[in-house]
C-alpha cells in the first residue's frame, strides 16, 4: 500500500450482494427526491396492511392504572389529563416508557377495544399535538421511535378506531414519517439494543406500509448487521444486561410476528439470532425461572421471562458457558449458581454498568439463597439516582472487596472508569462436580493485587466450596497490607443465625431448606442489605460479611455453603 494511503470502509455493506448494494444505494438516494412522498399516495394509498399479534401480556396493574386515568411506572404515578408531552418532567426511564408507547400493551391486557380506544386515542392526540411536526429528543430518539412504531402497529385497533378521518390520517402519516426518520438515523444509533430496535422497526414498516419492497431489502440488510453487532457469538447482548437481553429477544419476536401477519417467510438470520439469544437468557435463570440481578437489572419475574421465550418459539436449554457475554452457570440437583466472569461493559454500551466481576448468585430450587442487590438501572419511586449509583458498586455484589474500593471505578459523571480489563477463566466438568477458576486485574493498577476466585459445586449440588485469593501482581511494586471484605448478600426470606465461634452461620430459607455457611479465616458478621425486584422495589435483607486482611505476600479465605436440611 502506498505511503499515506489507508483503507476506509465507506459504507457498512459488507456481506451484501451487488444487487442488494445497488438497492440500498437507490433507496438512500430516494430520500432526496419526491419518491417518498409519492409512495404515500396515488399508487400506494396510506394504510396499514396488517396488524401483527403481540403475544406478550402486559402489566395488569399498569393497565388498570391507565384505565383509571394515570400512568404507573416503577411506583411513580402521572395523571394523564395533566400530562404535558412538550416537556415531560419524569425520570428518563418513565419518559422513554411514555414516548415508546409500551403502555399500549398494558392497556390492551385489561381492556377491550371499546374500553381502551378512547383512552389510547386521547393520549395519542396529545402526543401528536406536541411531537408530530417537529422531531426532537427524547421523543424521536431512534429506540423510542422504533418501539413506538412497533407498538402503534401491533395495537393499531386502540389508536385507529376513531371515525375522525383527519385524526386517522395524522396517525398513519406519523407512522410513515417515523419509518423515514429511522431510515436515516438507524446506522447512527448506538450499537446494541437501540440500533436493533431501529432496524427492527424499519423492517416492520416495510411490510406494514404500502410500497415497501425497497425498504424491506434495505431494512433486512441493516437488521442482520444490527443483530451481528448487538449479540456476541454465544448469544449474549453486548451491554451484558439481562433487561436488554430480554428486550432484544422481544424485539426480534415482534419483527417475526410481522412476517407471520403478512404470511411471509422470515429470513434465516432472524431465527438464528433468537436461537442464539434465548439459551443465553435462560443461562441467567434461577430455579424459579426468574433472572438474576446482574448489570443493573432487578429480579425479572418468571412469568415475564416465560412469555418472551414462548413468543420467540425457541425451545432450548440454558447456556452454561457464555464466555463472550461473560456469565457462567453451574447447575446440579436443585442448585443453580451464576458467576460474572467478565469485565463490565464499556460505558458507551451500558448506562448502569456495574463493578461485579467475580460475583455469584445461588438458588436452591424455587428459593434464592445468595443474590446481588441489583436495580441500578431501575430509577423510580423507590430507587433514587444516588441509590442507583450505590447499587452499581462492587460492595452491592456477592464478591470480594479490597480496601472498600470498587474493582472497576465509578466516575463522578456516572460512567465506568479504570479497573477490570482482563479476566482469566478455566472451567472443568469433573466426575464429582464442576469447577470454575477465574481471576481479574481490577485491583492490580491501584493496589498491586490480583483477585482469584475458585468455585467447586458438588455433583448433587448440595455443596459449593469457594476460595478467594489475593496475590501480588508481577512487575508491580510490593502491595501494602490492607483490609478486605467478602460479602454474600442474602435473598429475602433467608434468616441467618451466627455460630458461637463466629466463623459460620445457619441460613434458614423461609418455606425452604437449611444451609450452612463456614469461612476458613477472618471474622464473620451479619449486616443489613437490600434486594431489588423487577419493578425497582427494594426489599430489606441481610448480608454475610467476612472481614480479613490482604497481606503483601498473598492471602486467601476459603468458604463453604452446604445444604444440611
Legacy VTK file of the C-alpha trace (Angstrom):
# vtk DataFile Version 3.0
C-alpha trace
ASCII
DATASET POLYDATA
POINTS 565 float
0.000 0.000 0.000
1.386 3.404 -0.942
2.564 5.665 1.831
-0.116 7.959 3.161
-2.968 5.775 1.964
-5.252 3.653 4.126
-8.327 1.527 3.730
-11.610 3.214 4.646
-14.928 1.399 4.621
-17.308 3.990 3.255
-20.476 2.040 3.963
-21.482 -0.925 6.029
-22.428 -3.110 3.061
-20.102 -5.961 3.962
-21.553 -9.324 3.022
-24.253 -7.930 0.724
-24.701 -8.964 -2.869
-24.207 -6.455 -5.680
-27.993 -6.304 -6.186
-28.528 -5.558 -2.511
-25.888 -2.825 -2.553
-27.488 -1.193 -5.589
-30.943 -1.413 -3.977
-29.596 0.137 -0.758
-27.950 2.998 -2.630
-31.099 3.657 -4.659
-33.207 3.656 -1.506
-30.829 6.048 0.267
-30.825 8.403 -2.721
-34.616 8.386 -2.804
-34.688 10.370 0.475
-33.585 13.412 -1.541
-36.328 13.033 -4.142
-40.145 13.254 -4.080
-40.286 9.444 -4.272
-41.057 9.094 -0.572
-43.976 11.427 -0.913
-45.311 9.645 -3.990
-45.175 6.331 -2.171
-47.710 7.615 0.307
-50.453 8.493 -2.141
-51.826 7.591 -5.522
-50.469 4.153 -6.362
-49.663 3.476 -2.721
-52.504 4.820 -0.543
-51.516 5.258 3.074
-52.868 2.440 5.230
-51.762 -0.453 7.416
-51.540 -3.715 5.511
-51.781 -5.892 8.637
-51.867 -5.785 12.418
-49.211 -8.090 13.931
-50.154 -10.056 17.006
-48.464 -9.060 20.260
-48.262 -12.350 22.147
-46.620 -10.951 25.278
-49.088 -9.914 28.004
-48.805 -6.506 29.612
-48.651 -5.437 33.231
-52.165 -5.720 34.659
-51.637 -3.171 37.432
-50.230 -0.639 34.964
-53.112 -1.315 32.590
-55.737 -0.786 35.285
-53.976 2.430 36.270
-54.266 3.746 32.702
-57.966 2.982 32.706
-58.173 4.867 35.998
-56.530 7.916 34.399
-52.820 7.759 35.201
-49.592 6.067 34.107
-47.939 3.799 36.667
-44.218 3.121 36.292
-41.875 1.767 38.982
-44.108 3.117 41.714
-44.470 6.579 40.148
-47.837 7.965 39.038
-48.505 10.513 36.336
-52.090 11.686 35.709
-52.859 11.522 32.013
-55.040 14.634 31.899
-52.204 16.850 33.210
-49.508 15.303 31.027
-47.501 17.854 29.041
-45.803 15.964 26.242
-43.829 19.037 25.225
-41.816 18.901 28.463
-42.204 15.665 30.401
-40.948 16.143 33.953
-40.326 12.455 34.553
-37.348 10.185 35.139
-35.544 9.076 31.952
-36.985 5.573 32.172
-40.541 6.829 32.686
-40.129 9.309 29.822
-38.997 6.536 27.469
-41.894 4.335 28.606
-44.414 7.024 27.673
-42.773 8.028 24.366
-42.270 4.395 23.356
-45.990 3.617 23.819
-45.222 0.315 25.561
-48.142 1.098 27.805
-50.476 0.160 24.915
-49.652 -3.463 25.735
-50.638 -2.917 29.373
-53.895 -1.253 28.385
-54.801 -3.980 25.897
-54.320 -6.615 28.609
-57.110 -5.199 30.779
-59.479 -3.509 28.317
-61.494 -4.402 25.258
-61.139 -2.333 22.113
-64.257 -0.366 23.014
-62.975 0.304 26.532
-59.367 1.090 25.676
-59.638 3.024 22.398
-60.987 6.291 23.893
-58.143 6.349 26.430
-55.423 5.453 23.916
-56.695 7.907 21.312
-56.813 10.686 23.876
-53.140 10.160 24.744
-52.319 9.778 21.066
-53.843 13.134 20.216
-51.810 14.804 22.973
-48.592 13.209 21.752
-49.246 14.105 18.106
-50.037 17.673 19.034
-46.649 18.030 20.729
-44.380 15.927 18.518
-45.895 15.050 15.134
-44.489 18.103 13.343
-41.029 18.659 14.843
-38.832 15.641 15.666
-36.876 16.149 18.873
-35.228 14.012 21.519
-36.029 12.007 23.510
-39.372 11.546 21.738
-37.763 10.889 18.352
-34.606 9.178 19.604
-34.137 6.067 17.461
-35.012 3.458 20.090
-38.094 5.345 21.298
-39.247 5.893 17.710
-38.657 2.237 16.884
-40.574 0.889 19.882
-43.351 3.391 19.183
-43.768 2.225 15.597
-43.861 -1.413 16.673
-46.427 -0.840 19.426
-48.534 1.528 17.309
-48.861 -1.142 14.626
-49.292 -4.109 16.970
-52.043 -2.279 18.882
-53.465 -0.278 15.986
-57.103 -1.026 16.960
-56.591 1.048 20.121
-55.342 4.140 18.263
-57.133 3.842 14.886
-60.734 3.084 15.848
-61.863 6.671 15.556
-64.203 7.738 12.742
-62.329 11.054 12.595
-60.638 10.809 9.200
-58.336 13.757 9.867
-57.045 12.147 13.050
-56.630 8.745 11.356
-54.698 10.332 8.513
-52.447 12.121 11.000
-51.676 8.833 12.800
-50.901 6.976 9.567
-48.742 9.814 8.273
-46.832 9.869 11.556
-46.197 6.114 11.285
-44.830 6.652 7.771
-42.779 9.624 8.909
-41.334 7.568 11.776
-40.192 4.942 9.289
-38.482 7.580 7.114
-36.854 9.074 10.204
-35.460 5.670 11.181
-34.247 5.059 7.609
-31.863 7.974 8.045
-30.627 7.502 11.611
-30.611 3.730 12.240
-26.930 3.224 11.498
-26.024 6.308 13.549
-27.719 4.805 16.611
-25.525 3.279 19.368
-24.638 -0.370 18.888
-26.687 -2.882 20.853
-30.369 -2.791 21.701
-31.028 0.801 20.430
-29.741 0.027 16.922
-31.508 -3.334 16.944
-34.835 -1.640 17.735
-34.343 0.952 14.994
-33.653 -1.615 12.282
-36.392 -3.945 13.521
-38.918 -1.135 13.192
-37.699 -0.352 9.662
-38.283 -3.959 8.621
-41.748 -3.918 10.229
-42.622 -0.690 8.421
-41.509 -2.140 5.090
-44.181 -4.836 5.344
-46.946 -2.841 7.009
-46.868 0.319 4.848
-47.664 0.051 1.118
-44.789 0.295 -1.351
-42.155 -1.055 0.992
-40.278 -3.501 -1.274
-37.127 -1.371 -1.499
-37.248 -0.555 2.218
-37.569 -4.247 3.040
-34.350 -5.171 1.248
-32.611 -2.192 2.821
-34.073 -2.974 6.266
-33.286 -6.677 6.311
-29.651 -5.992 5.457
-29.500 -3.434 8.265
-31.247 -5.723 10.748
-28.782 -8.511 10.040
-25.888 -6.154 10.727
-27.612 -4.915 13.881
-28.081 -8.472 15.187
-24.457 -9.329 14.461
-23.235 -6.242 16.318
-25.752 -6.433 19.196
-25.150 -10.050 20.208
-21.928 -11.901 20.851
-21.334 -15.221 19.148
-22.660 -17.024 22.232
-25.939 -15.050 22.049
-25.385 -12.579 24.872
-26.060 -8.895 24.247
-23.093 -6.529 24.272
-24.416 -4.433 27.191
-24.374 -7.601 29.353
-27.755 -6.549 30.790
-30.482 -9.183 31.327
-33.047 -6.417 30.719
-31.547 -5.677 27.304
-31.260 -9.379 26.539
-34.952 -9.868 27.282
-35.923 -6.785 25.250
-33.698 -7.881 22.371
-35.463 -11.233 22.134
-38.834 -9.487 22.444
-37.883 -7.134 19.600
-36.916 -9.990 17.292
-40.131 -11.818 18.218
-42.230 -8.756 17.348
-40.490 -8.472 13.981
-41.094 -12.182 13.348
-44.785 -11.578 14.158
-44.906 -9.022 11.324
-43.711 -11.636 8.851
-46.333 -14.014 10.205
-49.077 -11.392 9.883
-48.100 -10.845 6.239
-47.769 -14.605 5.710
-44.193 -14.248 4.578
-41.177 -16.373 5.416
-38.912 -14.644 7.913
-35.220 -14.585 6.938
-32.999 -17.275 8.438
-30.812 -14.757 10.279
-33.814 -13.634 12.350
-34.487 -17.157 13.638
-30.773 -17.789 14.078
-30.461 -14.640 16.187
-33.243 -15.764 18.518
-31.865 -19.298 18.617
-28.588 -17.895 19.993
-30.098 -15.290 22.311
-32.671 -17.452 24.124
-30.219 -20.033 25.575
-28.018 -17.175 26.817
-31.024 -15.579 28.522
-32.038 -18.874 30.122
-28.493 -19.236 31.418
-29.278 -16.435 33.876
-32.484 -18.007 35.189
-32.667 -19.411 38.692
-34.668 -22.390 39.860
-37.827 -20.273 39.996
-37.442 -19.319 36.314
-36.684 -15.663 37.084
-33.494 -13.817 36.166
-30.593 -12.913 38.400
-29.711 -9.374 39.485
-26.907 -8.520 37.069
-25.675 -5.278 35.500
-28.355 -3.069 36.990
-31.313 -5.409 36.484
-33.789 -6.378 39.156
-35.008 -9.937 39.581
-37.175 -10.182 36.461
-40.153 -12.403 37.239
-40.511 -15.947 35.840
-43.805 -15.258 34.047
-42.303 -12.378 32.083
-39.292 -14.465 31.055
-41.531 -17.353 30.055
-43.806 -15.096 27.988
-40.901 -13.668 25.973
-39.355 -17.089 25.423
-42.690 -18.505 24.283
-43.137 -15.610 21.855
-39.729 -16.415 20.340
-40.842 -20.001 19.662
-37.355 -21.187 20.622
-37.286 -24.301 22.783
-33.870 -24.929 24.249
-31.837 -25.476 27.404
-29.970 -22.813 29.389
-26.498 -21.971 28.153
-23.946 -22.962 30.797
-20.895 -21.201 29.389
-21.169 -17.771 27.802
-17.553 -16.702 27.640
-18.108 -13.660 25.430
-21.239 -12.484 27.249
-19.384 -13.260 30.432
-21.666 -15.419 32.583
-21.070 -18.949 33.834
-23.808 -21.244 35.098
-23.319 -24.207 37.432
-26.307 -26.479 37.941
-26.585 -29.742 39.856
-29.543 -31.241 41.653
-31.821 -28.373 42.638
-28.955 -25.883 42.974
-28.030 -23.185 40.460
-25.017 -20.892 40.763
-24.362 -17.953 38.421
-20.988 -16.232 38.113
-19.957 -12.958 36.493
-16.743 -13.954 34.730
-16.042 -10.911 32.537
-15.171 -7.218 32.729
-18.074 -4.753 32.978
-19.481 -3.478 29.669
-17.864 -0.404 28.174
-19.512 2.830 29.243
-20.942 3.574 25.785
-22.966 0.356 25.822
-24.470 0.430 29.311
-25.571 3.419 31.366
-25.884 1.309 34.528
-22.861 -0.986 34.207
-21.679 -2.483 37.499
-18.338 -3.470 39.023
-19.499 -7.027 39.619
-16.671 -9.138 38.192
-16.370 -12.375 40.166
-19.753 -12.017 41.893
-22.051 -15.014 42.371
-25.730 -15.793 42.897
-27.050 -19.108 44.248
-30.549 -20.583 44.325
-31.988 -23.814 45.728
-34.984 -24.895 43.662
-37.539 -22.056 43.644
-35.749 -20.300 46.520
-32.904 -17.824 46.149
-30.099 -18.031 48.669
-27.267 -15.680 47.646
-28.024 -12.657 45.454
-26.699 -9.326 44.298
-28.567 -6.152 45.245
-29.439 -5.252 41.613
-31.715 -2.427 40.491
-29.168 0.197 39.414
-30.967 0.603 36.071
-34.414 0.914 37.676
-34.555 4.502 38.856
-38.057 5.374 40.006
-40.150 5.975 43.094
-38.013 3.749 45.313
-34.617 3.859 43.598
-33.222 7.376 43.654
-30.337 8.413 41.428
-27.890 8.347 44.356
-29.072 4.922 45.459
-28.789 3.669 41.885
-25.128 4.695 41.845
-24.569 2.845 45.109
-26.137 -0.288 43.674
-23.524 -0.303 40.902
-20.637 -0.665 43.340
-18.701 -3.868 43.937
-19.941 -3.900 47.542
-23.517 -4.310 46.258
-22.495 -7.688 44.803
-21.569 -11.028 46.350
-17.824 -10.980 45.878
-14.568 -9.738 47.422
-13.995 -6.016 48.004
-10.457 -4.785 48.644
-9.910 -1.740 50.857
-13.565 -0.761 50.346
-12.855 0.066 46.669
-14.648 -0.956 43.500
-12.965 -3.481 41.226
-13.905 -1.121 38.377
-14.062 2.576 39.234
-17.320 4.549 39.116
-16.587 8.098 37.959
-18.434 11.189 39.262
-20.344 11.536 35.980
-21.737 8.023 36.421
-19.595 6.284 33.813
-17.300 3.349 34.472
-13.607 4.138 34.756
-10.447 2.061 35.007
-10.487 -1.341 36.619
-11.069 -4.816 35.262
-9.700 -5.169 31.747
-8.849 -8.858 31.666
-10.425 -11.961 33.184
-8.771 -15.356 33.023
-11.209 -18.262 33.185
-10.769 -22.002 33.426
-13.769 -24.298 33.766
-13.766 -28.057 34.216
-16.561 -30.591 34.413
-15.428 -33.314 36.819
-16.903 -36.654 37.815
-17.872 -35.288 41.205
-18.996 -31.826 40.119
-17.977 -28.620 38.355
-15.001 -26.341 38.912
-14.586 -22.707 37.863
-11.347 -20.825 38.377
-11.297 -17.133 37.454
-9.073 -14.164 38.157
-9.249 -10.483 37.294
-6.929 -7.474 37.293
-9.318 -4.894 38.747
-7.097 -4.172 41.751
-3.715 -4.521 40.037
-3.160 -0.973 38.817
-4.183 0.765 42.033
-3.228 -1.755 44.715
-0.961 -4.358 43.132
-3.194 -7.392 43.836
-4.763 -9.962 41.517
-8.092 -11.343 42.747
-8.644 -15.035 42.045
-11.885 -16.854 42.894
-12.158 -20.639 42.834
-15.604 -22.316 42.914
-16.466 -26.010 43.129
-20.027 -27.384 43.063
-20.600 -30.994 44.076
-22.323 -33.402 41.712
-25.523 -33.330 43.786
-25.498 -29.534 44.196
-25.501 -29.734 47.991
-22.061 -28.196 48.460
-20.483 -25.108 46.960
-16.897 -24.574 48.017
-15.051 -21.388 47.276
-11.741 -19.733 47.867
-10.833 -16.085 47.319
-7.151 -15.385 46.875
-5.186 -12.156 46.569
-1.710 -12.471 45.076
0.811 -9.754 44.271
0.929 -8.881 40.596
4.170 -9.309 38.697
6.177 -6.241 37.711
4.358 -4.131 40.273
5.684 -2.583 43.437
5.095 -4.674 46.531
1.467 -4.157 47.618
0.671 -2.896 51.086
-1.308 -4.555 53.841
-4.957 -3.525 53.562
-8.446 -4.670 54.694
-10.739 -6.870 52.617
-14.341 -7.974 52.872
-16.141 -10.949 51.434
-19.812 -10.079 51.000
-22.619 -12.562 50.432
-25.969 -10.793 50.111
-28.849 -12.956 51.301
-32.130 -13.196 49.446
-35.346 -12.021 51.137
-36.708 -14.775 53.334
-33.262 -16.105 54.286
-32.656 -15.788 58.022
-29.020 -16.109 59.226
-28.010 -17.324 62.685
-24.322 -16.928 63.536
-22.481 -19.835 65.121
-20.801 -19.497 68.509
-17.270 -19.475 67.080
-18.021 -16.519 64.798
-16.831 -18.400 61.721
-20.129 -19.554 60.287
-23.886 -19.194 60.133
-27.009 -21.280 59.612
-29.172 -19.960 56.770
-32.860 -20.801 57.041
-34.829 -20.273 53.843
-38.458 -19.430 54.502
-40.500 -22.454 53.346
-37.235 -23.961 52.055
-34.088 -25.823 53.030
-31.464 -25.181 55.689
-27.964 -24.244 54.551
-24.738 -23.831 56.491
-22.030 -21.279 55.752
-18.441 -21.566 57.003
-15.371 -19.368 56.473
-11.805 -20.596 56.972
-10.405 -17.255 58.123
-11.393 -13.714 59.032
-14.292 -12.570 61.170
-17.918 -13.100 60.198
-20.633 -10.535 60.863
-24.214 -10.017 59.683
-25.135 -6.620 58.257
-28.160 -5.018 56.634
-28.610 -5.143 52.878
-31.333 -4.823 50.247
-32.544 -6.651 47.165
-34.422 -5.096 44.228
-37.205 -6.746 42.235
-38.042 -6.216 38.550
-40.226 -3.168 39.270
-37.431 -1.354 41.091
-38.875 -2.054 44.539
-36.196 -2.680 47.205
-36.700 -5.236 49.952
-34.716 -5.164 53.206
-32.498 -8.192 53.698
-29.172 -9.113 55.278
-25.665 -9.991 54.181
-22.823 -12.115 55.481
-19.596 -10.116 55.693
-16.253 -11.857 56.253
-13.632 -9.294 57.223
-9.983 -10.129 56.692
-6.690 -8.639 55.599
-4.732 -8.680 52.366
-1.044 -9.372 53.010
1.835 -8.285 50.734
2.893 -11.896 50.241
-0.629 -13.030 49.358
-3.642 -14.198 51.329
-6.726 -16.384 50.924
-10.066 -17.109 52.547
-11.882 -20.353 51.927
-15.622 -20.717 52.407
-18.395 -23.275 52.090
-22.143 -23.321 51.508
-23.598 -26.721 52.441
-27.188 -27.914 52.372
-27.833 -29.558 55.752
-31.590 -29.946 55.875
LINES 1 566
565 0 1 2 3 4 5 6 7 8 9 10 11 12 13 14 15 16 17 18 19 20 21 22 23 24 25 26 27 28 29 30 31 32 33 34 35 36 37 38 39 40 41 42 43 44 45 46 47 48 49 50 51 52 53 54 55 56 57 58 59 60 61 62 63 64 65 66 67 68 69 70 71 72 73 74 75 76 77 78 79 80 81 82 83 84 85 86 87 88 89 90 91 92 93 94 95 96 97 98 99 100 101 102 103 104 105 106 107 108 109 110 111 112 113 114 115 116 117 118 119 120 121 122 123 124 125 126 127 128 129 130 131 132 133 134 135 136 137 138 139 140 141 142 143 144 145 146 147 148 149 150 151 152 153 154 155 156 157 158 159 160 161 162 163 164 165 166 167 168 169 170 171 172 173 174 175 176 177 178 179 180 181 182 183 184 185 186 187 188 189 190 191 192 193 194 195 196 197 198 199 200 201 202 203 204 205 206 207 208 209 210 211 212 213 214 215 216 217 218 219 220 221 222 223 224 225 226 227 228 229 230 231 232 233 234 235 236 237 238 239 240 241 242 243 244 245 246 247 248 249 250 251 252 253 254 255 256 257 258 259 260 261 262 263 264 265 266 267 268 269 270 271 272 273 274 275 276 277 278 279 280 281 282 283 284 285 286 287 288 289 290 291 292 293 294 295 296 297 298 299 300 301 302 303 304 305 306 307 308 309 310 311 312 313 314 315 316 317 318 319 320 321 322 323 324 325 326 327 328 329 330 331 332 333 334 335 336 337 338 339 340 341 342 343 344 345 346 347 348 349 350 351 352 353 354 355 356 357 358 359 360 361 362 363 364 365 366 367 368 369 370 371 372 373 374 375 376 377 378 379 380 381 382 383 384 385 386 387 388 389 390 391 392 393 394 395 396 397 398 399 400 401 402 403 404 405 406 407 408 409 410 411 412 413 414 415 416 417 418 419 420 421 422 423 424 425 426 427 428 429 430 431 432 433 434 435 436 437 438 439 440 441 442 443 444 445 446 447 448 449 450 451 452 453 454 455 456 457 458 459 460 461 462 463 464 465 466 467 468 469 470 471 472 473 474 475 476 477 478 479 480 481 482 483 484 485 486 487 488 489 490 491 492 493 494 495 496 497 498 499 500 501 502 503 504 505 506 507 508 509 510 511 512 513 514 515 516 517 518 519 520 521 522 523 524 525 526 527 528 529 530 531 532 533 534 535 536 537 538 539 540 541 542 543 544 545 546 547 548 549 550 551 552 553 554 555 556 557 558 559 560 561 562 563 564
